[in-house]
Amino acid sequence: MRVQLNESNKSMKTQKSKIQDQSKKIVESLPYKIKDIALAKLGRDKIDISEKEMPGLMELRKKYSRSKPLKGFRLTGSLHMTIETAILIETLKDLGADVRWASCNIFSTQDEAAAAIAKTKTPVFAWKGETLEEYWDCTLQALTFKNNLGPNLIVDDGGDATLLIHKGFELENYFNEHKKLPKITSNIEEEIVIEKLLRKVHKLNPNHWHNIVPEIIGVSEETTTGVARLQQMVEDATLLFPAFNVNDAATKSKFDNLYGCRESLADGIKRSTEIMLAGKTVVVCGYGDVGKGSAQSMKSYGCKVIVTEIDPICALQAAMEGFEVRRLEDVLKRGNIFVTTTGNKDIITLKHMKKMKDQAIVCNIGHFDNEIQVDALNKSDAKRDQIKPQLDRYTFKNGKQIFLLAEGRLVNLGCATGHASFVMSTSFSNQVLAQLFLAKNKPAPGIYDLPRKLDEEVARIHLKHLDADLTKLSKSQAEYIGVNVNGPYKKDEYRY
Ligand SMILES: NC(=O)c1ccc[n+]([C@@H]2O[C@H](COP(=O)([O-])OP(=O)(O)OC[C@H]3O[C@@H](n4cnc5c(N)ncnc54)[C@H](O)[C@@H]3O)[C@@H](O)[C@H]2O)c1
């Protein structure tokens, strides 16, 4: 794939400047698009506070801000525009990158964080409560630098920036082969929005995505679902550029997905519904990293927790942790709160929701909203009342009511502010290391993992902040267990 691209790139590159001169602007020239720039002071105050809780990013700034290893690189981010992300953006800028940013979810932006970033003249396109059209326009804005240039580097969360590029590239290939554009056949609202946007771009410049792809060095992907999408592309031999799997660094998924959700799930549910959790029955669908954190969290509030799983290993873990393991169909009448954490689709169907007991709360903490059949619910005969943004009550024909949080999108970011800064420092340290790796090594397409030694380094920095004392391995002990005194201390296969 890489070879083919490089060969065709040569001819593309010679034509490129001509094509770009001729082309119309792919996006409107805007310095930023946010809710309210007047929120910048609040955002800056919160950034100042949170920086103290993000030692990993601060350490990386100290180490690299002089040498500026990202200087000269155009970098697009598509990741929840929160206070923590503002600190990531400022770290990437400190390391020299030319940054443009959009959120990766219509509800996850903290408007004060976006305002603080806009104030520093960094183009940011994000606000809480975007429509789907606005969301994808923002993603396109983040991907489009001056003169219609694309990014060299991408920070992605869930793979939407990567998807837009690949879909645009595919559409141009189709057009070049068939001399016409394909009909839009999808009946999924979001897919239709994407297809329409890509046709608009195609009209402005039928080579836009072929122009920008050769200059993309790579993407670093934040989350489980985004990595699954990338792995699918590798299997289908369609991945156009290298990707760095940030999610599977131990200091990401074993911390953010687990301990992050352990705190932010309850934060989302409580800010939204103000409900007492103690004594309630909570059904957690999925017992991976996010499910483990979610189940632990609910248990610690005094909830009775029931887990559903398809994987016998995870189901056994849940059972041995003391959780009841059941099928969703069998506990619909028992649950007060239902949480999906699977990264899979159609976990809670309309049929399920109709059978739940009165006043049940339904929410999702997985990356995409299709874990719950929200479309079907909206199209059903249930009456929808918005109690406040991101809290909807549905009344079924028989009078029974259920509540849906954040319209089925990630509840911790839609109804609260996502994970706390400290755990995002571990995640985002990995993001920065991934970007440095891509910029330095310019690897061939494929999916790359963080070397264990760097993973350990990220943990080491954060240990200091928690006043923890690490035991030093002696030389003879190191020899005895067959590792280096300075690490790595575990084999790559070790699962933590
Ligand atoms: N909201 C957040 O802050 C946040 C943070 C990290 C990850 N995520 C997202 O959360 C999701 C889960 O991430 P993870 O790292 O825990 O993934 P994971 O793969 O570790 O866990 C998912 C679990 O769901 C189970 N599962 C799949 N289909 C199921 C079904 N039909 N019924 C019951 N269980 C089923 C799988 O067997 C697996 O154990 C992903 O979409 C990820 O991107 C969200």
PDBQT file of the ligand as one rigid body, heavy atoms in Angstrom, charges set to zero:
ROOT
HETATM    1  N1  LIG A 501     -15.984   7.344  28.124  1.00  0.00    +0.000 N 
HETATM    2  C1  LIG A 501     -14.698   7.270  28.264  1.00  0.00    +0.000 C 
HETATM    3  O1  LIG A 501     -14.087   8.127  28.908  1.00  0.00    +0.000 OA
HETATM    4  C2  LIG A 501     -13.940   6.133  27.653  1.00  0.00    +0.000 A 
HETATM    5  C3  LIG A 501     -12.617   5.900  28.040  1.00  0.00    +0.000 A 
HETATM    6  C4  LIG A 501     -11.945   4.826  27.459  1.00  0.00    +0.000 A 
HETATM    7  C5  LIG A 501     -12.570   4.037  26.508  1.00  0.00    +0.000 A 
HETATM    8  N2  LIG A 501     -13.852   4.329  26.129  1.00  0.00    +0.000 N 
HETATM    9  C6  LIG A 501     -14.600   3.513  25.160  1.00  0.00    +0.000 C 
HETATM   10  O2  LIG A 501     -15.321   2.534  25.917  1.00  0.00    +0.000 OA
HETATM   11  C7  LIG A 501     -15.527   1.362  25.142  1.00  0.00    +0.000 C 
HETATM   12  C8  LIG A 501     -14.970   0.150  25.882  1.00  0.00    +0.000 C 
HETATM   13  O3  LIG A 501     -13.579   0.271  26.024  1.00  0.00    +0.000 OA
HETATM   14  P1  LIG A 501     -12.715  -0.840  26.772  1.00  0.00    +0.000 P 
HETATM   15  O4  LIG A 501     -11.320  -0.376  26.722  1.00  0.00    +0.000 OA
HETATM   16  O5  LIG A 501     -13.333  -1.236  28.032  1.00  0.00    +0.000 OA
HETATM   17  O6  LIG A 501     -12.898  -2.048  25.721  1.00  0.00    +0.000 OA
HETATM   18  P2  LIG A 501     -12.729  -3.608  26.037  1.00  0.00    +0.000 P 
HETATM   19  O7  LIG A 501     -12.628  -4.272  24.741  1.00  0.00    +0.000 OA
HETATM   20  O8  LIG A 501     -11.681  -3.790  27.078  1.00  0.00    +0.000 OA
HETATM   21  O9  LIG A 501     -14.128  -3.982  26.743  1.00  0.00    +0.000 OA
HETATM   22  C9  LIG A 501     -15.342  -4.118  26.083  1.00  0.00    +0.000 C 
HETATM   23  C10 LIG A 501     -16.022  -5.362  26.655  1.00  0.00    +0.000 C 
HETATM   24  O10 LIG A 501     -17.339  -5.433  26.144  1.00  0.00    +0.000 OA
HETATM   25  C11 LIG A 501     -17.626  -6.813  25.922  1.00  0.00    +0.000 C 
HETATM   26  N3  LIG A 501     -18.750  -6.929  24.980  1.00  0.00    +0.000 N 
HETATM   27  C12 LIG A 501     -18.753  -6.833  23.636  1.00  0.00    +0.000 A 
HETATM   28  N4  LIG A 501     -19.991  -7.046  23.147  1.00  0.00    +0.000 NA
HETATM   29  C13 LIG A 501     -20.787  -7.257  24.213  1.00  0.00    +0.000 A 
HETATM   30  C14 LIG A 501     -22.173  -7.557  24.352  1.00  0.00    +0.000 A 
HETATM   31  N5  LIG A 501     -22.967  -7.687  23.293  1.00  0.00    +0.000 N 
HETATM   32  N6  LIG A 501     -22.667  -7.709  25.609  1.00  0.00    +0.000 NA
HETATM   33  C15 LIG A 501     -21.872  -7.633  26.694  1.00  0.00    +0.000 A 
HETATM   34  N7  LIG A 501     -20.536  -7.378  26.619  1.00  0.00    +0.000 NA
HETATM   35  C16 LIG A 501     -20.007  -7.191  25.394  1.00  0.00    +0.000 A 
HETATM   36  C17 LIG A 501     -16.323  -7.387  25.388  1.00  0.00    +0.000 C 
HETATM   37  O11 LIG A 501     -16.256  -8.777  25.531  1.00  0.00    +0.000 OA
HETATM   38  C18 LIG A 501     -15.304  -6.649  26.240  1.00  0.00    +0.000 C 
HETATM   39  O12 LIG A 501     -14.935  -7.378  27.393  1.00  0.00    +0.000 OA
HETATM   40  C19 LIG A 501     -14.852   1.646  23.809  1.00  0.00    +0.000 C 
HETATM   41  O13 LIG A 501     -15.798   2.173  22.919  1.00  0.00    +0.000 OA
HETATM   42  C20 LIG A 501     -13.832   2.710  24.161  1.00  0.00    +0.000 C 
HETATM   43  O14 LIG A 501     -13.431   3.426  23.032  1.00  0.00    +0.000 OA
HETATM   44  C21 LIG A 501     -14.552   5.335  26.709  1.00  0.00    +0.000 A 
ENDROOT
TORSDOF 0
